[in-house]
Amino acid sequence: MNDNTPDLLFYQMKPQETLQHQGILSLLLHFEWTWIGVLVSNDEYGERFVQTVLPVFSRRGICFAFIERIYRHTIVTEMGDHFKSGAKTRDKIIESEANVVVIYGENFVIDFLRWFPYLSDHEHMTEKGKVWIIPAQMELTSVAYQKNWTTDIFHGALAFTIHSNDLPGFKMFVEKRNPSSTKGDGFIVDFWQQAFGCVFPSHFFGEVTGDTCTGQEKLDSLPGALFEISMTGHSYSIYNAVYALAYALHAMSSCRFKHNSVADGRGFKLENQPPWQIHHYLKRVSFNNSAGDKVSFDRNGELLAGFDIVNWIILPNQSFHRVKVGRMDHQDSSAGSFFIEHTIMWPHWFNQTQPISVCSESCLPGSSKKVKEGEPFCCYACIPCSEGKVSDLKDMNDCYKCTDESYPNKKQDMCIPKDIIFLSYEEPLGLSLAILALFCSVITALVLGTFMKHHRTPIVRANNRTLTYTLLIFLLLCFLSAFLFIGRPQKLTCLLQQTAFGIIFSTAISSVLAKTITVILAFMATMPGSSTRKWMGKRLSISTVISCSLVQVAICTAWLVSSPPFPDADMHSIPGKIVLKCNEGSITMFCCVLGYMGLLAIVCFSVAFFVRKLPDTFNEAKFITFSMLIFCSVWLSFVPTYISSKGKYMVAVEIFSILASSAGLLGCIFSPKCYIIILRPQLNKRERLIRRKT
C-alpha cells in the first residue's frame, strides 16, 4: 500500500482503515469504556496503530491500563521464550481492572490468545472474562493441534468485519466440496487430512496408522474456529473483486468492439489489449452483486463500504456463531454512521450485564473530577462542588457558578430559578402595613375634619390655626407616602419614595418647629415691656416652614438631577431570591436627606424641651417634647435596623418607621386637644382659658 511505483494501480477491496479506527473509538465511547487494555502485534502494523491511532483515542478521553506487544515466533527454538513472555502478558491482562481489551495486529495474535487458558505464572489465579474488540483483519481460526481446544475465551467478543451478505447457493456449494469433487486440488487433500485428523492412503507413502479419510466427511461437523460454512468478510471481498474485474473487462471489450474496425476480418481479441487500460474501466465500476449489495470505488480506489459489528457467540458444544449487532457506515454517509442495533451477548463473567471498564467510578452530578497525581487522567477522585457552584453532568472537570437569576439546589446538581420577591399587597406583611397606613390616614383625616369643624374654638385657634392645619395635612401625606413603598418597584415610585418622604417629613417637622417657636413668642409677648409682639402672626410661622422645607427640596432636587433612584434587582443578599427594590442611586444623597430631617428633629426637640414648663393653659411645648422624643427614638432605631435587614424587610422597616413616627406626632400633639374638643367641650371656652391662665 505504501509502494509509490509509477503506474502501479491499486484497488482496496475492504473499507478504509481509518473508518475502522473511528468505529473502534465510537464503540468505546458508546459504552463509556474509558479504561482499556491494548494488545498489538510487535511489527510495523501494530506499531503504527500505537503511534498514530492511540493518541487520537487519548484525546477523546480514553486511557490505557496497559499496552502489550505480541511477538511472532518463527522457529521452534523461540517457542519457550514466547510462552514465558506470553504467560506474563496473560497474567497482566487478567490482573488488570480494565474489562475491555482492544486487539490490533495479524491473525497470529488470535492463536496466541487461544493459549491463554494454558499459560500462567500463577497456578491459582482466578480467571476473569474480558471483552475483546477485534479488527476486521483478524478471524477466529485454529491450527490443526488446536482443533479441540476451548474457545470460551472469545465468547462475547465484539469484532469488526468487512460487510458481507449471504450469496445464493454458496452454502450448498461449500457443503458439496470434498477431495472427490476436486480432483487434482492438493490443497483440499492437505486441508482434509489436517481438519479431520485422518490420512488418505493414496497420498501417504508407508504404513498408514490412525484413521483413514473416506472423503465423505461433513464440513459442517467441524468446529467453527476451524472451518466456517458461511461466507466470511474476506471471502466476500474476493468474490466482489473477481466480479469487479469481470465487469471492467466486459466494459473494455464492449467499448473496443464498438469503436475499432476490423479490417482483416479477424475478431476482437482481448489478450491483445494493454493491461493498464483496464484501469480506466475498473475505477468506474458500479454494480449490484448477487446478494443485492452495491459495489463501487472512490477516486482513491477504495471500496465504498462499511464494517459490520458482530458478536462472537461460543455455545457449550463449542459451536461458533457470528451475530451482527451493529454497523459502521462509510464516511460518505450522513452524520451518525455508527449504530448498535441488537442486544449483545456479553462474556459469562458479567452475568449478561453491560461491562464497566473505567479507572474510576463516574463522578455524579454535584461533584467534579480531581486527577490523581502521577496517574492517567482517567483515574481521578470525586470532590463535592464548593459552595455556590454546581455540576449537572457526570464526570465534569470543574463545577460552575449558576447565573445571577438562579441558585444551586441542596445536591448542587442543578440551578434553580430564584424566586422574585418584593413587598406586595398579596402577602400578610404588605397587606398589614397597607391597612395600618390606611387606618392612620383615616384617623388623621378625621382629626383634620374635627379641627376644621371647630375652627372657631379657642383650643383650635391657640398656637396658630394655620400651622395646625398644615401639620395635619402633611401628617396625612406621611401616612399615605407609605403606599409608595408597597408593590412592585416602578420607575416613578422609585423616584418619589425617598424624595417625597424626605420633603413631606421635613415640612411636618418644620411645622412642629414653627409651633414650638410660636409657643415661645406667645409667652414672651405676655411679659411686660416685651417687644416680641411684633413677631407674632402667620408671617413668621409660614416663613419658618417654607425656609426649612426648601432646604430639603433643594437636597432632593440635587439628588434627582445627579443620581436619581431607579428600579433594581438584588441577586445576592438573600440566597435563592431575587429582591426587587428601588436603588437609591446615591447613598450619600440618601444620607443627606435623612441627616437633614434628623437635624430638624433634634432642633425641634431641643427647643421644645427647654420651653416645656412655660405656664400656659394649652401649652403645646410639653406635648411636642413627647412627640419629638418618640420621633427621634423611632428614627435612631431605624438606622441600625434598616442596615441589618435584607430584601423586603428593609422596606417594611422604613414603612413602620414612617407610620410609627407619624403616629407619635399625631397622638402626642393632637390627642389631648381632640379629647377636650370631643369629650370635654366645656373646657374649650375662652373664659375657662382666661381663668386657668390667672
C-alpha positions in Angstrom: 0.0 0.0 0.0 3.0 2.3 0.5 4.6 1.4 -2.8 4.9 4.6 -4.9 6.0 2.8 -8.1 4.6 4.7 -11.1 1.7 3.2 -12.9 1.0 0.8 -10.1 -2.8 0.6 -9.9 -4.1 -0.5 -6.5 -7.7 -1.2 -5.6 -8.6 -1.9 -2.0 -11.5 -4.4 -1.6 -12.0 -3.6 2.1 -13.2 -0.3 3.6 -10.8 2.4 4.7 -8.6 1.6 7.6 -9.4 5.0 9.2 -13.1 4.1 9.2 -12.3 1.0 11.3 -10.3 3.2 13.8 -13.2 5.6 14.0 -15.6 2.6 14.6 -13.5 1.2 17.5 -13.4 4.7 19.1 -17.2 5.1 18.6 -17.7 1.7 20.2 -15.7 2.6 23.2 -17.4 5.9 23.6 -20.9 4.4 23.1 -20.4 2.0 26.1 -18.4 4.6 28.0 -15.3 2.4 28.2 -12.6 4.8 29.1 -10.1 2.4 30.8 -8.9 -0.2 28.3 -6.0 -2.5 27.6 -4.3 -2.7 24.2 -2.8 -5.8 22.7 -0.9 -5.3 19.4 1.4 -7.3 17.2 5.0 -6.5 17.5 5.5 -5.4 13.9 5.2 -2.3 11.8 1.4 -2.8 11.6 0.9 -2.8 15.3 3.4 0.0 16.0 1.7 2.3 13.5 -1.6 1.7 15.4 0.1 2.6 18.7 1.8 5.7 17.3 -1.0 7.2 15.2 -4.3 5.9 16.5 -4.0 5.6 20.2 -3.2 9.4 20.6 -6.5 10.1 18.9 -8.2 7.8 21.4 -6.5 9.6 24.3 -7.7 13.0 23.0 -11.2 11.7 23.2 -10.9 10.6 26.8 -9.7 7.0 26.5 -6.9 5.9 28.9 -4.8 2.8 28.6 -4.3 0.4 31.5 -1.6 -1.4 29.5 -0.2 -1.7 26.0 1.3 -5.1 25.4 3.0 -6.3 22.2 2.8 -9.9 21.0 5.9 -11.4 19.3 5.5 -13.9 16.4 7.9 -16.8 16.7 9.4 -18.0 13.5 11.5 -21.0 14.7 10.7 -23.8 17.1 13.6 -22.8 19.5 11.8 -19.5 20.1 8.7 -21.1 21.5 9.9 -21.4 25.0 10.7 -17.8 25.3 7.5 -17.0 23.6 5.4 -18.9 26.1 7.3 -17.4 29.0 6.6 -13.8 27.9 3.1 -14.9 26.9 2.4 -16.1 30.5 3.5 -12.7 31.9 1.3 -10.9 29.3 -1.6 -13.2 30.2 -1.3 -12.6 33.9 -1.0 -8.8 33.4 -4.2 -8.8 31.3 -6.1 -10.9 33.8 -5.0 -8.9 36.8 -5.9 -5.6 35.2 -9.1 -3.8 36.2 -9.7 -2.9 32.6 -12.5 -5.2 31.4 -12.1 -4.2 27.7 -9.1 -5.1 25.6 -8.6 -3.8 22.0 -6.6 -6.2 19.8 -4.8 -5.0 16.7 -2.4 -7.0 14.6 -2.2 -10.0 12.4 -4.1 -13.2 12.9 -1.3 -14.9 14.8 -2.5 -12.9 17.8 -5.7 -15.0 17.9 -3.6 -18.1 18.0 -1.6 -16.6 20.9 -4.8 -15.8 22.8 -6.0 -19.4 22.4 -3.0 -20.4 24.6 -4.2 -18.2 27.4 -6.1 -20.9 29.4 -2.8 -22.9 29.4 -0.4 -20.1 30.2 0.1 -18.6 33.7 2.9 -17.8 36.2 0.3 -18.2 39.0 -1.3 -21.5 39.4 -4.4 -20.4 41.3 -5.2 -17.1 39.6 -8.9 -16.5 39.3 -9.9 -16.4 35.6 -11.5 -13.1 34.6 -13.5 -12.5 31.5 -12.6 -9.7 29.1 -14.5 -8.0 26.3 -12.2 -8.4 23.3 -12.5 -5.9 20.5 -11.2 -7.4 17.3 -10.4 -5.7 14.0 -11.6 -6.9 10.6 -8.2 -8.3 9.5 -8.4 -11.0 12.3 -10.6 -14.1 12.3 -11.3 -16.8 14.8 -9.1 -19.5 13.4 -7.3 -22.7 14.6 -4.3 -24.6 13.6 -4.7 -28.3 13.5 -3.4 -29.0 17.0 -5.9 -26.5 18.4 -8.8 -28.3 16.9 -10.3 -29.5 20.2 -9.2 -26.5 22.3 -11.8 -24.5 24.1 -12.7 -21.1 22.6 -14.7 -19.8 25.6 -12.2 -17.0 26.0 -13.7 -15.3 22.9 -17.3 -15.6 24.0 -18.9 -12.2 23.9 -16.1 -10.6 21.8 -17.0 -7.7 19.5 -15.4 -7.9 16.1 -15.4 -5.6 13.2 -15.8 -7.4 9.9 -15.9 -6.4 6.3 -19.6 -6.2 5.4 -20.8 -9.5 3.9 -24.0 -11.0 2.8 -25.4 -14.4 2.1 -24.8 -15.4 -1.5 -27.5 -17.6 -3.1 -26.2 -21.2 -3.4 -22.9 -20.6 -1.7 -23.6 -22.7 1.4 -24.7 -25.6 -0.7 -21.7 -25.2 -2.9 -19.3 -25.4 0.1 -21.0 -28.4 1.6 -20.5 -30.4 -1.6 -16.8 -29.7 -1.7 -14.6 -32.8 -0.9 -11.5 -34.4 -2.3 -13.5 -36.5 -4.7 -15.2 -33.5 -6.3 -12.0 -31.6 -6.7 -9.5 -34.0 -8.2 -6.1 -32.6 -8.6 -6.5 -30.0 -5.9 -3.8 -30.8 -3.5 -4.8 -28.0 -1.1 -8.2 -29.7 -0.4 -6.4 -33.0 0.4 -4.0 -31.5 2.8 -6.7 -29.5 4.5 -9.0 -32.5 4.7 -6.3 -34.6 6.4 -5.5 -31.9 9.0 -9.0 -30.9 9.7 -10.5 -34.3 10.2 -7.3 -35.9 11.6 -7.2 -38.7 9.0 -5.0 -39.9 6.2 -5.6 -40.7 2.5 -3.7 -43.9 1.8 -3.2 -42.9 -1.8 -1.3 -39.8 -0.7 0.8 -41.4 2.0 3.9 -43.4 1.4 4.4 -46.1 4.0 2.3 -47.9 6.6 -0.9 -46.0 7.4 -1.6 -45.6 11.1 -4.7 -43.9 12.5 -7.9 -43.0 10.8 -8.4 -43.3 7.1 -10.1 -40.5 5.3 -13.1 -41.5 3.2 -13.6 -38.2 1.5 -17.2 -38.1 2.6 -16.7 -36.4 6.0 -19.0 -33.4 6.5 -17.5 -30.0 6.6 -20.4 -28.7 8.8 -19.3 -31.1 11.5 -16.0 -29.1 12.0 -15.8 -26.5 14.8 -16.4 -23.0 13.6 -13.0 -21.9 14.7 -11.5 -24.5 12.2 -13.9 -24.0 9.3 -16.9 -21.9 8.6 -19.6 -22.8 6.2 -20.9 -19.3 5.8 -19.0 -16.7 3.7 -16.7 -14.5 5.7 -15.9 -10.9 5.0 -12.6 -11.8 3.4 -14.2 -14.3 1.1 -16.9 -11.8 0.2 -14.2 -9.3 -0.7 -12.6 -11.8 -3.1 -15.9 -12.5 -4.6 -16.6 -8.8 -5.2 -13.0 -8.3 -6.6 -13.5 -11.1 -9.2 -16.8 -9.6 -10.3 -15.4 -6.1 -10.4 -12.6 -7.2 -12.7 -15.1 -9.1 -14.8 -17.4 -6.1 -15.2 -14.4 -3.9 -16.1 -13.1 -6.4 -18.7 -16.6 -6.6 -20.1 -16.9 -2.8 -20.4 -13.5 -2.6 -22.0 -14.2 -5.3 -24.6 -17.6 -3.9 -25.4 -16.1 -0.4 -26.0 -13.3 -1.7 -28.2 -15.7 -3.9 -30.2 -17.9 -0.9 -31.0 -15.2 1.6 -31.9 -12.5 -0.4 -33.6 -12.9 -1.6 -37.1 -11.6 -5.0 -38.1 -10.0 -4.5 -41.5 -8.8 -8.0 -42.0 -12.0 -9.6 -40.8 -10.5 -11.1 -37.7 -12.5 -10.9 -34.4 -11.6 -8.8 -31.4 -9.0 -10.5 -29.2 -9.0 -9.4 -25.5 -5.5 -10.7 -24.9 -4.0 -8.2 -27.4 -5.1 -5.2 -25.2 -2.6 -3.4 -22.9 -3.3 -4.4 -19.3 -3.1 -0.9 -17.9 -6.1 0.2 -20.0 -8.4 -1.7 -17.7 -7.8 0.9 -15.0 -9.9 3.4 -16.9 -12.9 1.0 -16.7 -12.2 -0.5 -13.3 -12.4 2.8 -11.4 -15.8 3.4 -13.0 -17.2 0.0 -12.0 -20.6 0.1 -10.2 -22.8 -2.9 -10.0 -25.1 -4.8 -7.6 -23.8 -8.3 -6.8 -26.0 -11.4 -6.5 -26.6 -10.6 -2.8 -28.0 -7.1 -3.7 -25.1 -5.1 -2.4 -23.7 -2.2 -4.5 -20.0 -2.4 -5.4 -18.1 0.7 -6.4 -14.8 2.5 -5.7 -14.0 6.1 -4.7 -11.4 8.2 -6.5 -8.6 6.6 -4.5 -9.6 3.1 -5.5 -11.0 2.2 -2.1 -14.3 0.2 -1.8 -17.3 2.3 -0.8 -18.5 0.1 2.0 -18.6 0.0 5.8 -18.0 -2.5 8.6 -20.3 -4.8 10.4 -20.0 -5.2 14.1 -20.5 -8.8 15.1 -20.8 -10.5 18.4 -18.9 -13.8 18.7 -21.1 -16.4 20.4 -19.5 -19.6 21.7 -22.0 -22.3 22.7 -21.3 -25.0 25.2 -20.7 -27.5 22.4 -18.0 -25.1 21.1 -20.1 -24.2 18.0 -19.3 -20.7 16.8 -21.8 -18.1 15.7 -21.4 -14.6 14.5 -24.4 -12.3 15.3 -24.5 -8.9 13.7 -25.3 -6.3 16.3 -24.3 -3.1 14.6 -22.5 -1.4 11.8 -20.1 1.4 10.9 -21.2 3.0 7.6 -18.6 4.5 5.3 -17.7 8.2 5.7 -19.7 9.4 2.7 -22.9 8.7 4.6 -24.7 11.2 6.8 -23.7 12.1 10.3 -24.2 9.4 12.9 -22.7 6.5 10.9 -22.2 4.3 14.0 -25.1 2.1 15.1 -25.7 -0.6 17.7 -28.9 -2.3 16.6 -29.3 -5.5 18.6 -28.7 -6.9 22.1 -25.1 -8.0 22.8 -24.3 -11.4 24.4 -21.6 -10.5 27.0 -18.9 -12.8 28.5 -20.3 -15.1 31.2 -18.2 -13.3 33.8 -20.5 -10.2 33.7 -23.8 -12.1 34.1 -25.2 -10.5 30.9 -24.9 -7.0 32.3 -23.0 -4.4 30.3 -19.4 -4.5 31.5 -18.0 -1.3 33.0 -14.4 -0.5 32.1 -13.3 2.7 33.9 -10.4 3.5 36.1 -12.6 5.5 38.5 -16.3 5.4 39.1 -18.1 8.3 37.4 -18.4 11.5 39.4 -22.1 12.1 39.9 -23.7 15.5 39.3 -22.9 17.7 42.3 -19.2 16.8 42.2 -16.2 17.2 39.9 -13.1 15.3 39.0 -9.7 15.7 40.5 -7.0 13.9 38.7 -4.8 11.7 41.0 -1.2 12.8 40.9 1.1 10.5 38.8 -1.8 8.6 37.2 -3.6 8.8 33.9 -6.3 11.5 33.6 -9.0 8.7 33.6 -8.0 7.9 37.2 -9.4 10.6 39.5 -11.2 11.3 42.7 -14.6 12.9 43.0 -14.8 16.1 45.2 -18.1 17.9 46.0 -18.7 21.2 44.4 -17.7 24.2 46.5 -20.4 26.4 47.9 -22.3 28.3 45.3 -21.3 26.0 42.4 -23.0 23.1 40.7 -22.2 20.3 38.2 -25.2 18.9 36.3 -23.4 16.2 34.3 -21.3 13.2 35.1 -17.6 13.4 35.2 -17.3 17.2 34.9 -13.8 18.6 35.1 -15.0 21.5 37.2 -18.1 22.9 38.8 -19.5 26.2 37.6 -21.5 29.0 39.1 -25.2 29.5 38.4 -26.3 32.6 36.7 -27.4 35.6 38.8 -31.0 34.5 38.1 -30.6 31.1 39.6 -29.0 29.3 42.6 -27.7 25.8 43.4 -30.1 23.2 44.9 -29.1 21.3 48.0 -27.4 18.5 46.0 -25.6 21.1 43.9 -26.5 19.2 40.7 -28.7 21.8 39.1 -29.5 25.5 39.1 -33.0 26.5 40.3 -34.5 29.8 39.2 -34.6 32.3 42.0 -38.0 33.4 43.4 -38.7 37.1 42.8 -39.8 38.8 45.9 -40.9 42.3 46.9 -43.2 43.8 49.5 -46.6 43.2 47.8 -50.2 43.7 48.9 -50.8 39.9 48.4 -48.7 38.9 51.4 -49.6 39.3 55.0 -46.8 41.7 55.9 -47.5 44.1 53.0 -51.3 43.9 53.5 -51.0 44.6 57.2 -48.8 47.6 56.7 -51.2 48.9 54.0 -54.2 48.5 56.3 -52.3 50.2 59.1 -51.3 53.1 56.9 -54.9 53.5 55.6 -56.2 53.4 59.2 -53.8 56.1 60.3 -54.7 58.2 57.3 -58.4 57.9 58.1 -57.7 58.9 61.8 -55.7 61.9 60.6 -58.4 62.9 58.2 -61.0 62.7 61.0 -58.8 64.8 63.3 -58.4 67.4 60.5 -62.1 67.4 59.9 -62.8 67.8 63.6 -60.4 70.8 63.8 -61.9 72.4 60.8 -65.4 71.9 62.2 -64.4 73.6 65.5 -62.0 76.1 63.9 -63.5 79.0 65.9 -63.0 77.4 69.3 -60.2 78.6 71.5 -58.2 75.4 71.5 -58.0 75.3 67.7 -57.2 79.0 67.4 -54.4 78.6 70.1 -50.9 78.2 68.8 -51.7 79.2 65.2 -54.5 77.5 63.5 -52.8 77.6 60.1 -49.8 75.7 61.4 -52.2 73.1 62.9 -53.9 72.5 59.5 -50.5 72.4 57.8 -49.2 69.9 60.2 -52.3 67.7 59.9 -52.2 67.8 56.1 -48.6 66.8 56.0 -49.1 64.0 58.6 -51.8 62.7 56.3 -49.4 62.7 53.4 -46.8 61.0 55.7 -49.2 58.1 56.2 -50.2 58.0 52.5 -46.5 58.0 51.4 -46.2 54.5 52.9 -48.1 53.2 49.8 -45.2 54.3 47.6 -43.1 51.6 49.2 -45.6 48.7 48.8 -45.9 46.9 45.5 -43.6 46.1 42.6 -41.0 48.9 42.2 -41.6 51.1 39.2 -39.5 54.0 37.9 -42.0 56.6 39.1 -42.5 55.2 42.6 -38.7 54.8 43.0 -38.2 58.5 42.1 -40.9 59.5 44.6 -40.3 57.1 47.5 -37.4 58.8 49.3 -37.7 62.3 47.9 -41.4 62.6 48.7 -40.8 61.0 52.1 -38.0 63.4 52.9 -39.9 66.6 51.8 -43.1 65.6 53.5 -41.5 64.7 56.8 -39.3 67.8 56.7 -42.3 70.0 56.2 -44.2 68.3 59.0 -41.2 68.7 61.4 -40.8 72.3 60.2 -44.5 72.9 61.2 -43.8 71.4 64.6 -40.8 73.6 65.0 -42.8 76.6 63.9 -45.5 75.7 66.5 -42.8 75.5 69.2 -41.4 78.9 68.2 -44.9 80.2 68.3 -45.3 79.0 71.9 -42.0 80.8 72.9 -43.1 84.0 71.2 -46.5 83.8 72.8 -45.0 83.5 76.3 -42.5 86.3 75.7 -45.3 88.6 74.3 -47.1 88.3 77.6 -44.2 89.7 79.6 -44.4 93.4 80.5 -42.4 95.7 78.1 -41.8 92.8 75.6 -41.1 93.8 72.0 -41.7 90.4 70.6 -45.4 91.0 69.9 -44.5 92.4 66.5 -43.1 88.9 65.6 -46.4 87.2 66.4 -48.6 86.3 63.4 -48.7 84.0 60.4 -45.8 85.5 58.6 -43.1 84.1 60.9 -44.6 80.6 61.1 -45.1 80.4 57.3 -41.5 81.7 56.8 -40.2 79.1 59.2 -42.0 76.2 57.5 -41.1 77.3 53.9 -37.5 78.1 54.6 -36.8 74.8 56.4 -38.7 72.8 53.8 -36.9 74.5 50.8 -33.6 73.2 52.1 -34.9 69.6 51.9 -36.4 70.4 48.5 -33.0 71.6 47.3 -31.3 68.4 48.5 -33.9 66.2 46.8 -33.7 68.2 43.6 -29.9 67.8 43.5 -30.4 64.1 44.2 -32.8 63.6 41.3 -30.6 65.5 38.9 -27.2 63.9 39.8 -28.1 60.3 40.6 -31.8 59.5 40.8 -33.2 56.3 42.3 -34.1 53.5 39.9 -35.7 50.1 40.0 -33.1 47.4 40.7 -32.8 43.7 41.4 -30.7 42.4 44.2 -29.5 38.9 43.2 -27.1 38.1 46.1 -28.3 39.4 49.5 -30.8 36.6 50.1 -29.8 33.1 48.8 -32.3 31.8 46.3 -34.2 35.1 46.0 -34.2 38.0 43.6 -35.2 41.0 45.6 -36.9 43.8 43.5 -36.2 47.1 45.1 -35.5 50.7 44.5 -31.8 51.5 44.3 -31.1 54.8 46.0 -28.7 55.8 43.2 -26.6 57.8 45.6 -26.2 56.6 49.2 -24.7 60.0 50.0 -27.7 61.9 49.0 -30.0 59.5 50.8 -27.9 60.1 54.0 -28.2 63.8 53.4 -32.0 63.6 53.3 -32.1 61.6 56.5 -29.5 63.7 58.1 -31.3 67.0 57.4 -34.5 65.5 58.6 -32.8 64.3 61.8 -31.2 67.8 62.3 -34.6 69.4 62.2 -36.0 66.8 64.6 -33.1 67.4 67.1 -33.5 71.2 66.9 -37.3 70.9 67.4 -36.9 68.5 70.3 -34.2 70.7 72.0 -36.3 73.9 71.7 -39.5 72.1 72.9 -37.6 70.5 75.8 -36.4 73.9 77.1 -39.8 75.5 77.0 -41.9 72.5 78.1 -42.5 74.1 81.6 -43.7 77.5 80.4 -47.0 78.4 82.1 -49.9 78.2 79.6 -53.3 76.7 79.7 -52.8 74.9 76.4 -49.0 74.7 76.4 -48.1 72.6 73.3 -44.4 72.5 74.1 -44.9 69.7 76.6 -46.7 67.6 74.0 -44.3 68.5 71.3 -41.4 67.3 73.5 -43.0 63.9 73.9 -43.8 63.6 70.2 -40.3 64.6 69.2 -38.9 62.2 71.7 -40.9 59.4 70.1 -39.9 60.6 66.6 -36.2 60.7 67.4 -36.3 57.3 69.1 -38.0 55.7 66.1 -35.5 57.1 63.6 -32.5 56.4 65.7 -33.5 52.8 66.0 -34.4 52.8 62.3 -30.8 53.2 61.1 -29.3 50.0 62.6 -32.4 48.0 62.0 -32.5 49.1 58.3 -28.9 48.3 57.8 -29.2 44.8 59.3 -32.4 44.0 57.4 -32.5 42.4 53.9 -34.8 42.3 51.0 -38.4 43.3 51.5 -37.9 43.6 55.3 -35.8 46.7 54.7 -38.8 48.3 53.0 -41.1 47.1 55.8 -38.7 48.7 58.4 -38.9 52.0 56.7 -42.7 51.9 56.3 -43.0 51.0 60.0 -40.7 53.9 61.0 -42.8 56.3 58.9 -46.1 55.1 60.4 -44.7 55.0 64.0 -43.1 58.4 63.9 -46.1 60.0 62.2 -48.5 58.3 64.7 -46.3 59.6 67.5 -46.6 63.2 66.3 -50.4 62.8 65.7 -51.0 61.1 69.0 -48.9 63.3 71.3 -49.8 66.7 69.8 -53.5 66.2 68.8 -55.0 63.6 71.1 -55.2 65.9 74.2 -56.9 68.6 72.0 -59.3 66.0 70.5 -60.1 64.8 74.0 -61.1 68.3 75.0 -63.0 69.1 71.8 -65.0 65.9 71.7 -65.3 64.7 75.3 -64.8 67.9 77.4 -66.2 70.7 75.3 -66.9 72.7 78.5 -63.2 73.3 78.8 -63.0 74.6 75.2 -64.1 78.2 76.2 -62.3 81.5 76.4 -63.5 82.1 79.9 -62.0 78.8 81.1 -58.8 79.6 79.3 -58.5 83.1 81.0 -59.4 81.6 84.4 -56.7 79.0 84.1 -54.1 81.5 83.0 -54.9 83.7 86.0 
